[in-house]
């Protein structure tokens, strides 16, 4: 195992960040957001390929994308509860606890204008 001093590690991190994020050469009327983050293994996770990706999702995916449900993080003094996101309502099937029913928020579209519907949710769930 090779140990890198914190100063060298910080310099490497700053260089990598600058290369990924980049510095605009000229001012532009268009606003662009670039986020660069490694998906490398951070911990001794039993599934190494997933550990870095889960961390990356926590820092970017949860802040950039809407979910069916979200956590209410408005108070540090009480436990969080689930609140509506892309789903306005949800319930567990009483006869089969592995089945959930979600009522989707109407009028939602993706960036390209395609509709957000049950087929889109199913595709994303199966992809993950």
TIFIKOL-49465 format. One record per atom (N, C-alpha, C, O, CB): residue in three letters; atom name; x, y, z. Coordinates in Angstrom, 2 decimals, always signed. Glycine has a CB too. Example, Ala and Ser with C-alpha at 12.3 -4.5 7.8 and 13.67 -1.06 7.14 Angstrom:
> rest atom c1 c2 c3
> ALA N +13.19 -5.69 +7.80
> ALA CA +12.30 -4.50 +7.80
> ALA C +13.20 -3.30 +7.80
> ALA O +14.24 -3.32 +8.46
> ALA CB +11.31 -4.47 +9.05
> SER N +12.85 -2.25 +7.08
> SER CA +13.67 -1.06 +7.14
> SER C +12.90 +0.03 +7.87
> SER O +13.41 +1.14 +8.04
> SER CB +14.08 -0.60 +5.72
// end
This chain:
> rest atom c1 c2 c3
> UNK N +0.84 -1.17 +0.00
> UNK CA +0.00 +0.00 +0.00
> UNK C +0.89 +1.24 +0.00
> UNK O +1.86 +1.31 +0.75
> UNK CB -0.96 +0.00 +1.21
> UNK N +0.56 +2.19 -0.83
> UNK CA +1.33 +3.42 -0.92
> UNK C +0.58 +4.54 -0.23
> UNK O -0.61 +4.75 -0.50
> UNK CB +1.62 +3.79 -2.40
> UNK N +1.22 +5.25 +0.64
> UNK CA +0.59 +6.35 +1.35
> UNK C +1.06 +7.66 +0.74
> UNK O +2.26 +7.88 +0.58
> UNK CB +0.91 +6.31 +2.87
> UNK N +0.12 +8.51 +0.40
> UNK CA +0.43 +9.80 -0.21
> UNK C +0.19 +10.87 +0.84
> UNK O -0.82 +10.84 +1.55
> UNK CB -0.44 +10.05 -1.49
> UNK N +1.09 +11.82 +0.93
> UNK CA +0.92 +12.89 +1.92
> UNK C -0.33 +13.67 +1.60
> UNK O -0.75 +13.74 +0.44
> UNK CB +2.16 +13.82 +1.94
> UNK N -0.93 +14.28 +2.61
> UNK CA -2.18 +15.01 +2.40
> UNK C -1.98 +16.19 +1.46
> UNK O -2.90 +16.53 +0.72
> UNK CB -2.73 +15.49 +3.73
> UNK N -0.80 +16.82 +1.47
> UNK CA -0.55 +17.94 +0.57
> UNK C -0.54 +17.46 -0.88
> UNK O -1.11 +18.10 -1.76
> UNK CB +0.78 +18.64 +0.92
> UNK N +0.12 +16.32 -1.14
> UNK CA +0.14 +15.77 -2.49
> UNK C -1.26 +15.33 -2.92
> UNK O -1.67 +15.56 -4.06
> UNK CB +1.11 +14.58 -2.58
> UNK N -1.98 +14.72 -2.01
> UNK CA -3.34 +14.26 -2.32
> UNK C -4.24 +15.45 -2.63
> UNK O -5.03 +15.40 -3.57
> UNK CB -3.92 +13.44 -1.15
> UNK N -4.12 +16.52 -1.85
> UNK CA -4.94 +17.71 -2.09
> UNK C -4.59 +18.35 -3.43
> UNK O -5.48 +18.78 -4.16
> UNK CB -4.75 +18.73 -0.96
> UNK N -3.31 +18.41 -3.76
> UNK CA -2.89 +18.97 -5.03
> UNK C -3.45 +18.14 -6.19
> UNK O -3.94 +18.69 -7.17
> UNK CB -1.36 +19.04 -5.12
> UNK N -3.37 +16.82 -6.08
> UNK CA -3.90 +15.94 -7.12
> UNK C -5.41 +16.11 -7.25
> UNK O -5.94 +16.14 -8.36
> UNK CB -3.56 +14.47 -6.81
> UNK N -6.08 +16.22 -6.12
> UNK CA -7.53 +16.40 -6.15
> UNK C -7.89 +17.72 -6.83
> UNK O -8.80 +17.75 -7.65
> UNK CB -8.11 +16.37 -4.73
> UNK N -7.18 +18.79 -6.49
> UNK CA -7.47 +20.10 -7.09
> UNK C -7.22 +20.07 -8.59
> UNK O -7.99 +20.63 -9.36
> UNK CB -6.61 +21.19 -6.43
> UNK N -6.13 +19.41 -9.02
> UNK CA -5.83 +19.31 -10.44
> UNK C -6.92 +18.51 -11.16
> UNK O -7.39 +18.90 -12.23
> UNK CB -4.45 +18.66 -10.65
> UNK N -7.31 +17.38 -10.57
> UNK CA -8.35 +16.54 -11.19
> UNK C -9.66 +17.31 -11.28
> UNK O -10.36 +17.22 -12.29
> UNK CB -8.55 +15.24 -10.39
> UNK N -10.00 +18.05 -10.24
> UNK CA -11.24 +18.83 -10.25
> UNK C -11.19 +19.90 -11.33
> UNK O -12.17 +20.11 -12.05
> UNK CB -11.47 +19.49 -8.87
> UNK N -10.06 +20.58 -11.45
> UNK CA -9.92 +21.62 -12.47
> UNK C -10.05 +21.03 -13.87
> UNK O -10.63 +21.65 -14.75
> UNK CB -8.58 +22.34 -12.32
> UNK N -9.50 +19.84 -14.07
> UNK CA -9.57 +19.20 -15.38
> UNK C -10.99 +18.78 -15.72
> UNK O -11.42 +18.89 -16.86
> UNK CB -8.65 +18.01 -15.44
> UNK N -11.73 +18.28 -14.72
> UNK CA -13.09 +17.82 -14.96
> UNK C -14.04 +19.00 -15.09
> UNK O -14.82 +19.06 -16.04
> UNK CB -13.55 +16.89 -13.83
> UNK N -13.98 +19.94 -14.16
> UNK CA -14.89 +21.07 -14.17
> UNK C -14.53 +22.05 -15.26
> UNK O -15.40 +22.57 -15.96
> UNK CB -14.88 +21.76 -12.81
> UNK N -13.25 +22.30 -15.42
> UNK CA -12.80 +23.23 -16.45
> UNK C -13.03 +24.67 -16.08
> UNK O -13.83 +24.99 -15.20
> UNK CB -13.48 +22.92 -17.76
> UNK N -12.35 +25.52 -16.75
> UNK CA -12.49 +26.96 -16.54
> UNK C -12.99 +27.55 -17.85
> UNK O -12.36 +27.34 -18.89
> UNK CB -11.14 +27.64 -16.07
> UNK N -14.11 +28.29 -17.82
> UNK CA -14.61 +28.84 -19.07
> UNK C -13.61 +29.82 -19.68
> UNK O -13.02 +30.63 -18.96
> UNK CB -15.96 +29.53 -18.85
> UNK N -13.43 +29.74 -20.99
> UNK CA -12.50 +30.64 -21.66
> UNK C -13.11 +32.00 -21.90
> UNK O -12.40 +33.00 -21.96
> UNK CB -12.06 +30.03 -22.98
> UNK N -14.42 +32.06 -22.04
> UNK CA -15.09 +33.34 -22.26
> UNK C -16.46 +33.27 -21.62
> UNK O -17.03 +32.19 -21.46
> UNK CB -15.20 +33.68 -23.78
> UNK N -16.99 +34.41 -21.26
> UNK CA -18.32 +34.46 -20.66
> UNK C -19.36 +34.00 -21.67
> UNK O -19.22 +34.25 -22.87
> UNK CB -18.65 +35.89 -20.16
> UNK N -20.38 +33.35 -21.20
> UNK CA -21.41 +32.81 -22.07
> UNK C -22.78 +33.15 -21.50
> UNK O -22.94 +33.25 -20.28
> UNK CB -21.26 +31.29 -22.24
> UNK N -23.76 +33.32 -22.37
> UNK CA -25.13 +33.58 -21.92
> UNK C -25.78 +32.31 -21.41
> UNK O -26.79 +32.36 -20.70
> UNK CB -25.96 +34.19 -23.06
> UNK N -25.22 +31.17 -21.77
> UNK CA -25.78 +29.88 -21.36
> UNK C -25.18 +29.46 -20.03
> UNK O -23.97 +29.55 -19.84
> UNK CB -25.53 +28.80 -22.44
> UNK N -26.02 +29.01 -19.11
> UNK CA -25.54 +28.53 -17.83
> UNK C -25.30 +27.03 -17.93
> UNK O -26.19 +26.29 -18.36
> UNK CB -26.54 +28.85 -16.69
> UNK N -24.13 +26.59 -17.56
> UNK CA -23.78 +25.19 -17.63
> UNK C -23.33 +24.73 -16.26
> UNK O -22.56 +25.42 -15.59
> UNK CB -22.68 +24.94 -18.69
> UNK N -23.79 +23.57 -15.84
> UNK CA -23.37 +22.98 -14.59
> UNK C -22.65 +21.68 -14.90
> UNK O -23.23 +20.78 -15.51
> UNK CB -24.57 +22.75 -13.63
> UNK N -21.41 +21.59 -14.49
> UNK CA -20.65 +20.35 -14.64
> UNK C -20.25 +19.88 -13.27
> UNK O -19.73 +20.64 -12.46
> UNK CB -19.40 +20.54 -15.55
> UNK N -20.48 +18.62 -13.03
> UNK CA -20.08 +18.03 -11.76
> UNK C -19.19 +16.84 -12.07
> UNK O -19.59 +15.94 -12.81
> UNK CB -21.31 +17.60 -10.91
> UNK N -18.01 +16.84 -11.52
> UNK CA -17.09 +15.73 -11.72
> UNK C -16.82 +15.05 -10.40
> UNK O -16.48 +15.71 -9.42
> UNK CB -15.78 +16.20 -12.36
> UNK N -16.97 +13.74 -10.37
> UNK CA -16.73 +13.00 -9.14
> UNK C -16.29 +11.60 -9.48
> UNK O -16.81 +10.97 -10.40
> UNK CB -18.01 +12.98 -8.25
> UNK N -15.34 +11.12 -8.75
> UNK CA -14.87 +9.77 -8.98
> UNK C -15.88 +8.75 -8.47
> UNK O -16.64 +9.04 -7.55
> UNK CB -13.51 +9.56 -8.30
> UNK N -15.90 +7.61 -9.06
> UNK CA -16.76 +6.52 -8.61
> UNK C -15.91 +5.38 -8.08
> UNK O -16.33 +4.23 -8.06
> UNK CB -17.68 +6.03 -9.75
> UNK N -14.70 +5.72 -7.65
> UNK CA -13.79 +4.68 -7.16
> UNK C -14.24 +4.13 -5.81
> UNK O -15.13 +4.68 -5.16
> UNK CB -12.39 +5.24 -7.05
> UNK N -13.64 +3.08 -5.43
> UNK CA -13.98 +2.41 -4.19
> UNK C -13.44 +3.22 -3.01
> UNK O -12.24 +3.42 -2.88
> UNK CB -13.43 +0.98 -4.18
> UNK N -14.35 +3.67 -2.14
> UNK CA -13.95 +4.45 -0.96
> UNK C -13.82 +3.60 +0.29
> UNK O -13.06 +3.95 +1.19
> UNK CB -14.93 +5.56 -0.72
> UNK N -14.54 +2.51 +0.36
> UNK CA -14.54 +1.73 +1.59
> UNK C -14.43 +0.25 +1.27
> UNK O -14.42 -0.15 +0.10
> UNK CB -15.80 +2.01 +2.41
> UNK N -14.35 -0.54 +2.29
> UNK CA -14.27 -1.99 +2.13
> UNK C -15.69 -2.54 +1.97
> UNK O -16.11 -3.41 +2.73
> UNK CB -13.56 -2.66 +3.35
> UNK N -16.40 -2.04 +1.00
> UNK CA -17.77 -2.46 +0.71
> UNK C -17.73 -3.85 +0.10
> UNK O -16.85 -4.13 -0.71
> UNK CB -18.49 -1.45 -0.23
> UNK N -18.66 -4.74 +0.46
> UNK CA -18.64 -6.10 -0.10
> UNK C -18.85 -6.14 -1.61
> UNK O -18.49 -7.12 -2.26
> UNK CB -19.69 -6.94 +0.57
> UNK N -19.43 -5.09 -2.17
> UNK CA -19.62 -5.01 -3.62
> UNK C -18.85 -3.77 -4.10
> UNK O -19.45 -2.71 -4.25
> UNK CB -21.15 -4.94 -4.02
> UNK N -17.55 -3.91 -4.34
> UNK CA -16.70 -2.75 -4.61
> UNK C -17.17 -1.86 -5.75
> UNK O -17.00 -0.65 -5.68
> UNK CB -15.35 -3.21 -4.91
> UNK N -17.74 -2.43 -6.77
> UNK CA -18.16 -1.62 -7.91
> UNK C -19.31 -0.70 -7.53
> UNK O -19.53 +0.33 -8.18
> UNK CB -18.56 -2.51 -9.08
> UNK N -20.05 -1.05 -6.50
> UNK CA -21.21 -0.25 -6.11
> UNK C -20.89 +0.81 -5.07
> UNK O -21.58 +1.83 -5.01
> UNK CB -22.29 -1.16 -5.59
> UNK N -19.86 +0.61 -4.24
> UNK CA -19.65 +1.52 -3.12
> UNK C -19.39 +2.94 -3.57
> UNK O -19.99 +3.87 -3.03
> UNK CB -18.50 +1.04 -2.27
> UNK N -18.52 +3.15 -4.54
> UNK CA -18.25 +4.49 -5.03
> UNK C -19.44 +5.07 -5.76
> UNK O -19.70 +6.27 -5.66
> UNK CB -17.04 +4.49 -5.94
> UNK N -20.16 +4.24 -6.49
> UNK CA -21.33 +4.72 -7.22
> UNK C -22.44 +5.16 -6.27
> UNK O -23.15 +6.13 -6.53
> UNK CB -21.85 +3.64 -8.17
> UNK N -22.59 +4.43 -5.17
> UNK CA -23.59 +4.82 -4.19
> UNK C -23.24 +6.17 -3.56
> UNK O -24.11 +7.01 -3.35
> UNK CB -23.73 +3.75 -3.10
> UNK N -21.96 +6.37 -3.28
> UNK CA -21.52 +7.65 -2.72
> UNK C -21.73 +8.76 -3.74
> UNK O -22.19 +9.85 -3.38
> UNK CB -20.03 +7.58 -2.28
> UNK N -21.41 +8.51 -4.99
> UNK CA -21.61 +9.52 -6.03
> UNK C -23.09 +9.86 -6.16
> UNK O -23.44 +11.03 -6.33
> UNK CB -21.05 +9.03 -7.38
> UNK N -23.96 +8.87 -6.09
> UNK CA -25.39 +9.12 -6.17
> UNK C -25.86 +9.98 -5.00
> UNK O -26.71 +10.85 -5.17
> UNK CB -26.16 +7.80 -6.20
> UNK N -25.30 +9.72 -3.82
> UNK CA -25.71 +10.49 -2.65
> UNK C -25.37 +11.97 -2.81
> UNK O -26.14 +12.83 -2.40
> UNK CB -25.04 +9.93 -1.40
> UNK N -24.22 +12.26 -3.41
> UNK CA -23.79 +13.65 -3.54
> UNK C -24.36 +14.35 -4.77
> UNK O -24.53 +15.57 -4.75
> UNK CB -22.30 +13.70 -3.59
> UNK N -24.66 +13.61 -5.82
> UNK CA -25.15 +14.26 -7.04
> UNK C -26.58 +13.87 -7.38
> UNK O -27.43 +14.73 -7.58
> UNK CB -24.25 +13.94 -8.21
> UNK N -26.85 +12.58 -7.44
> UNK CA -28.17 +12.13 -7.87
> UNK C -29.29 +12.64 -6.99
> UNK O -30.35 +13.02 -7.49
> UNK CB -28.20 +10.64 -7.90
> UNK N -29.08 +12.64 -5.69
> UNK CA -30.14 +13.07 -4.79
> UNK C -30.38 +14.57 -4.84
> UNK O -31.46 +15.03 -4.47
> UNK CB -29.82 +12.66 -3.38
> UNK N -29.42 +15.33 -5.30
> UNK CA -29.61 +16.77 -5.37
> UNK C -29.98 +17.25 -6.77
> UNK O -30.48 +18.37 -6.92
> UNK CB -28.35 +17.47 -4.91
> UNK N -29.75 +16.44 -7.79
> UNK CA -30.01 +16.86 -9.16
> UNK C -31.27 +16.26 -9.76
> UNK O -31.81 +16.80 -10.72
> UNK CB -28.85 +16.51 -10.01
> UNK N -31.75 +15.16 -9.21
> UNK CA -32.89 +14.47 -9.80
> UNK C -34.01 +14.33 -8.79
> UNK O -33.77 +14.19 -7.59
> UNK CB -32.48 +13.10 -10.32
> UNK N -35.24 +14.39 -9.28
> UNK CA -36.40 +14.16 -8.42
> UNK C -36.60 +12.67 -8.24
> UNK O -36.28 +11.87 -9.13
> UNK CB -37.67 +14.82 -9.01
> UNK N -37.13 +12.29 -7.09
> UNK CA -37.43 +10.89 -6.79
> UNK C -38.93 +10.75 -6.59
> UNK O -39.65 +11.74 -6.46
> UNK CB -36.65 +10.40 -5.52
> UNK N -39.41 +9.51 -6.57
> UNK CA -40.83 +9.29 -6.31
> UNK C -41.20 +9.84 -4.93
> UNK O -42.23 +10.49 -4.78
> UNK CB -41.18 +7.79 -6.40
> UNK N -40.37 +9.57 -3.95
> UNK CA -40.57 +10.09 -2.60
> UNK C -39.26 +10.71 -2.13
> UNK O -38.19 +10.41 -2.65
> UNK CB -41.03 +8.96 -1.62
> UNK N -39.37 +11.58 -1.15
> UNK CA -38.19 +12.24 -0.60
> UNK C -38.27 +12.23 +0.92
> UNK O -39.31 +11.88 +1.49
> UNK CB -38.06 +13.71 -1.14
> UNK N -37.20 +12.60 +1.56
> UNK CA -37.16 +12.73 +3.01
> UNK C -37.38 +14.19 +3.37
> UNK O -36.82 +15.08 +2.74
> UNK CB -35.82 +12.22 +3.59
> UNK N -38.19 +14.44 +4.38
> UNK CA -38.37 +15.79 +4.90
> UNK C -37.19 +16.07 +5.83
> UNK O -37.12 +15.55 +6.94
> UNK CB -39.75 +15.95 +5.65
> UNK N -36.28 +16.91 +5.36
> UNK CA -35.08 +17.23 +6.13
> UNK C -35.15 +18.65 +6.70
> UNK O -34.12 +19.28 +6.92
> UNK CB -33.83 +17.07 +5.26
> UNK N -36.36 +19.13 +6.92
> UNK CA -36.53 +20.52 +7.36
> UNK C -36.24 +20.73 +8.84
> UNK O -36.12 +21.88 +9.28
> UNK CB -37.93 +20.96 +7.06
> UNK N -36.13 +19.66 +9.61
> UNK CA -35.89 +19.82 +11.04
> UNK C -34.80 +18.87 +11.51
> UNK O -34.79 +17.69 +11.15
> UNK CB -37.17 +19.59 +11.83
> UNK N -33.90 +19.39 +12.32
> UNK CA -32.85 +18.55 +12.90
> UNK C -33.29 +18.01 +14.26
> UNK O -32.59 +17.20 +14.86
> UNK CB -31.54 +19.34 +13.05
> UNK N -34.45 +18.46 +14.74
> UNK CA -34.91 +18.10 +16.08
> UNK C -35.87 +16.91 +16.11
> UNK O -36.23 +16.44 +17.19
> UNK CB -35.57 +19.27 +16.70
> UNK N -36.29 +16.43 +14.94
> UNK CA -37.23 +15.31 +14.93
> UNK C -36.87 +14.36 +13.78
> UNK O -36.22 +14.77 +12.82
> UNK CB -38.69 +15.82 +14.79
> UNK N -37.30 +13.11 +13.89
> UNK CA -37.00 +12.15 +12.82
> UNK C -37.60 +12.57 +11.49
> UNK O -38.66 +13.19 +11.44
> UNK CB -37.51 +10.77 +13.20
> UNK N -36.92 +12.24 +10.41
> UNK CA -37.42 +12.54 +9.06
> UNK C -38.58 +11.64 +8.71
> UNK O -38.68 +10.50 +9.18
> UNK CB -36.29 +12.40 +8.02
> UNK N -39.46 +12.15 +7.87
> UNK CA -40.58 +11.36 +7.35
> UNK C -40.55 +11.46 +5.83
> UNK O -39.96 +12.37 +5.26
> UNK CB -41.95 +11.85 +7.92
> UNK N -41.21 +10.51 +5.18
> UNK CA -41.29 +10.53 +3.73
> UNK C -42.32 +11.57 +3.30
> UNK O -43.38 +11.70 +3.91
> UNK CB -41.67 +9.12 +3.17
> UNK N -41.97 +12.31 +2.23
> UNK CA -42.88 +13.31 +1.68
> UNK C -43.00 +13.08 +0.18
> UNK O -42.15 +12.42 -0.41
> UNK CB -42.37 +14.75 +1.99
> UNK N -44.04 +13.61 -0.44
> UNK CA -44.22 +13.42 -1.89
> UNK C -43.09 +14.02 -2.71
> UNK O -42.53 +15.06 -2.36
> UNK CB -45.53 +14.01 -2.33
> UNK N -42.78 +13.35 -3.79
> UNK CA -41.84 +13.85 -4.78
> UNK C -42.54 +13.77 -6.12
> UNK O -43.50 +14.51 -6.37
> UNK CB -40.49 +13.02 -4.77
> UNK N -42.08 +12.88 -6.99
> UNK CA -42.78 +12.65 -8.25
> UNK C -44.06 +11.84 -8.04
> UNK O -44.94 +11.82 -8.89
> UNK CB -41.86 +11.92 -9.25
> UNK N -44.14 +11.17 -6.90
> UNK CA -45.37 +10.48 -6.52
> UNK C -46.11 +11.36 -5.51
> UNK O -45.51 +11.85 -4.55
> UNK CB -45.08 +9.05 -5.92
> UNK N -47.40 +11.56 -5.73
> UNK CA -48.18 +12.37 -4.80
> UNK C -48.74 +11.54 -3.66
> UNK O -49.01 +12.06 -2.58
> UNK CB -49.31 +13.08 -5.54
> UNK N -48.92 +10.25 -3.92
> UNK CA -49.43 +9.31 -2.92
> UNK C -48.81 +7.95 -3.16
> UNK O -48.39 +7.65 -4.27
> UNK CB -51.00 +9.22 -2.97
> UNK N -48.74 +7.13 -2.13
> UNK CA -48.28 +5.76 -2.27
> UNK C -48.85 +4.93 -1.14
> UNK O -49.15 +5.43 -0.06
> UNK CB -46.74 +5.70 -2.27
> UNK N -48.99 +3.63 -1.42
> UNK CA -49.48 +2.71 -0.40
> UNK C -48.98 +1.31 -0.69
> UNK O -48.65 +0.97 -1.82
> UNK CB -51.02 +2.72 -0.34
> UNK N -48.91 +0.52 +0.36
> UNK CA -48.50 -0.87 +0.26
> UNK C -49.75 -1.72 +0.09
> UNK O -50.76 -1.49 +0.76
> UNK CB -47.68 -1.32 +1.53
> UNK N -49.69 -2.69 -0.81
> UNK CA -50.80 -3.62 -1.04
> UNK C -50.97 -4.47 +0.22
> UNK O -50.03 -5.11 +0.68
> UNK CB -50.54 -4.52 -2.30
> UNK N -52.17 -4.47 +0.78
> UNK CA -52.43 -5.22 +2.01
> UNK C -52.25 -6.73 +1.85
> UNK O -51.83 -7.40 +2.78
> UNK CB -53.83 -4.93 +2.51
> UNK N -52.56 -7.26 +0.66
> UNK CA -52.46 -8.71 +0.45
> UNK C -51.04 -9.16 +0.09
> UNK O -50.70 -10.32 +0.28
> UNK CB -53.42 -9.14 -0.63
> UNK N -50.23 -8.25 -0.44
> UNK CA -48.85 -8.59 -0.81
> UNK C -47.96 -7.40 -0.47
> UNK O -47.91 -6.42 -1.22
> UNK CB -48.74 -8.96 -2.33
> UNK N -47.25 -7.47 +0.64
> UNK CA -46.45 -6.35 +1.15
> UNK C -45.27 -5.99 +0.24
> UNK O -44.60 -4.99 +0.47
> UNK CB -45.93 -6.68 +2.52
> UNK N -45.01 -6.81 -0.80
> UNK CA -43.95 -6.51 -1.75
> UNK C -44.44 -5.63 -2.90
> UNK O -43.65 -5.22 -3.75
> UNK CB -43.36 -7.79 -2.30
> UNK N -45.74 -5.35 -2.93
> UNK CA -46.32 -4.54 -4.00
> UNK C -46.69 -3.16 -3.45
> UNK O -47.32 -3.03 -2.40
> UNK CB -47.57 -5.23 -4.61
> UNK N -46.27 -2.16 -4.17
> UNK CA -46.59 -0.78 -3.82
> UNK C -47.34 -0.15 -4.99
> UNK O -47.11 -0.50 -6.15
> UNK CB -45.28 +0.04 -3.48
> UNK N -48.23 +0.77 -4.69
> UNK CA -48.93 +1.54 -5.70
> UNK C -48.58 +3.00 -5.51
> UNK O -48.72 +3.54 -4.41
> UNK CB -50.48 +1.31 -5.63
> UNK N -48.12 +3.64 -6.58
> UNK CA -47.77 +5.06 -6.55
> UNK C -48.70 +5.84 -7.48
> UNK O -48.95 +5.42 -8.61
> UNK CB -46.29 +5.27 -6.96
> UNK N -49.21 +6.96 -7.00
> UNK CA -49.95 +7.88 -7.86
> UNK C -48.95 +8.95 -8.28
> UNK O -48.40 +9.67 -7.44
> UNK CB -51.22 +8.50 -7.12
> UNK N -48.72 +9.06 -9.60
> UNK CA -47.69 +9.95 -10.12
> UNK C -48.19 +11.38 -10.28
> UNK O -49.35 +11.62 -10.61
> UNK CB -47.20 +9.44 -11.44
> UNK N -47.30 +12.31 -10.03
> UNK CA -47.61 +13.74 -10.20
> UNK C -47.94 +13.99 -11.67
> UNK O -47.15 +13.62 -12.55
> UNK CB -46.43 +14.65 -9.73
> UNK N -49.06 +14.62 -11.96
> UNK CA -49.44 +14.86 -13.37
> UNK C -48.64 +16.01 -13.98
> UNK O -48.16 +16.90 -13.28
> UNK CB -50.94 +15.17 -13.47
> UNK N -48.50 +15.96 -15.31
> UNK CA -47.89 +17.06 -16.05
> UNK C -46.37 +17.10 -16.02
> UNK O -45.79 +18.08 -16.48
> UNK CB -48.39 +18.32 -15.52
> UNK N -45.72 +16.08 -15.51
> UNK CA -44.26 +16.06 -15.43
> UNK C -43.69 +15.51 -16.74
> UNK O -44.19 +14.52 -17.28
> UNK CB -43.78 +15.20 -14.23
> UNK N -42.65 +16.16 -17.24
> UNK CA -41.97 +15.68 -18.45
> UNK C -40.48 +15.65 -18.19
> UNK O -39.97 +16.31 -17.28
> UNK CB -42.30 +16.57 -19.67
> UNK N -39.79 +14.88 -19.01
> UNK CA -38.33 +14.85 -18.97
> UNK C -37.78 +16.05 -19.73
> UNK O -38.54 +16.79 -20.35
> UNK CB -37.79 +13.52 -19.57
> UNK N -36.48 +16.24 -19.68
> UNK CA -35.84 +17.39 -20.32
> UNK C -36.13 +17.47 -21.82
> UNK O -36.13 +18.56 -22.40
> UNK CB -34.35 +17.35 -20.10
> UNK N -36.37 +16.32 -22.43
> UNK CA -36.63 +16.31 -23.88
> UNK C -38.11 +16.40 -24.21
> UNK O -38.50 +16.31 -25.38
> UNK CB -36.04 +15.05 -24.50
> UNK N -38.95 +16.58 -23.20
> UNK CA -40.38 +16.72 -23.43
> UNK C -41.16 +15.42 -23.36
> UNK O -42.39 +15.44 -23.38
> UNK CB -40.61 +17.34 -24.74
> UNK N -40.47 +14.27 -23.28
> UNK CA -41.19 +13.00 -23.20
> UNK C -41.89 +12.90 -21.84
> UNK O -41.40 +13.43 -20.84
> UNK CB -40.22 +11.80 -23.42
> UNK N -43.03 +12.21 -21.81
> UNK CA -43.83 +12.19 -20.58
> UNK C -43.23 +11.34 -19.48
> UNK O -42.61 +10.30 -19.73
> UNK CB -45.22 +11.69 -20.90
> UNK N -43.41 +11.79 -18.25
> UNK CA -43.08 +10.99 -17.08
> UNK C -44.35 +10.21 -16.75
> UNK O -45.37 +10.78 -16.38
> UNK CB -42.60 +11.88 -15.84
> UNK N -44.26 +8.88 -16.90
> UNK CA -45.44 +8.04 -16.67
> UNK C -44.99 +6.71 -16.05
> UNK O -43.82 +6.53 -15.73
> UNK CB -46.22 +7.80 -17.99
> UNK N -45.94 +5.80 -15.88
> UNK CA -45.64 +4.51 -15.25
> UNK C -44.59 +3.73 -16.04
> UNK O -43.75 +3.05 -15.46
> UNK CB -46.92 +3.67 -15.11
> UNK N -44.64 +3.81 -17.37
> UNK CA -43.64 +3.11 -18.19
> UNK C -42.23 +3.64 -17.92
> UNK O -41.28 +2.87 -17.86
> UNK CB -43.98 +3.26 -19.68
> UNK N -42.10 +4.95 -17.75
> UNK CA -40.80 +5.55 -17.47
> UNK C -40.29 +5.12 -16.10
> UNK O -39.10 +4.84 -15.93
> UNK CB -40.88 +7.09 -17.54
> UNK N -41.18 +5.06 -15.12
> UNK CA -40.78 +4.61 -13.78
> UNK C -40.33 +3.16 -13.85
> UNK O -39.28 +2.81 -13.30
> UNK CB -41.95 +4.76 -12.77
> UNK N -41.11 +2.32 -14.51
> UNK CA -40.76 +0.89 -14.61
> UNK C -39.41 +0.71 -15.31
> UNK O -38.60 -0.10 -14.87
> UNK CB -41.87 +0.13 -15.38
> UNK N -39.17 +1.46 -16.38
> UNK CA -37.90 +1.35 -17.11
> UNK C -36.74 +1.70 -16.18
> UNK O -35.73 +1.00 -16.17
> UNK CB -37.89 +2.29 -18.36
> UNK N -36.88 +2.76 -15.39
> UNK CA -35.81 +3.17 -14.49
> UNK C -35.60 +2.19 -13.35
> UNK O -34.46 +1.94 -12.94
> UNK CB -36.10 +4.54 -13.93
> UNK N -36.67 +1.63 -12.83
> UNK CA -36.55 +0.64 -11.75
> UNK C -35.84 -0.62 -12.27
> UNK O -34.96 -1.15 -11.60
> UNK CB -37.94 +0.28 -11.18
> UNK N -36.23 -1.08 -13.45
> UNK CA -35.61 -2.26 -14.02
> UNK C -34.15 -2.01 -14.41
> UNK O -33.33 -2.93 -14.35
> UNK CB -36.39 -2.74 -15.22
> UNK N -33.83 -0.80 -14.81
> UNK CA -32.46 -0.45 -15.20
> UNK C -31.54 -0.47 -14.00
> UNK O -30.39 -0.91 -14.10
> UNK CB -32.43 +0.94 -15.87
> UNK N -32.05 +0.01 -12.84
> UNK CA -31.22 +0.13 -11.64
> UNK C -30.89 -1.17 -11.07
> UNK O -30.19 -1.24 -10.05
> UNK CB -31.89 +0.94 -10.63
// end
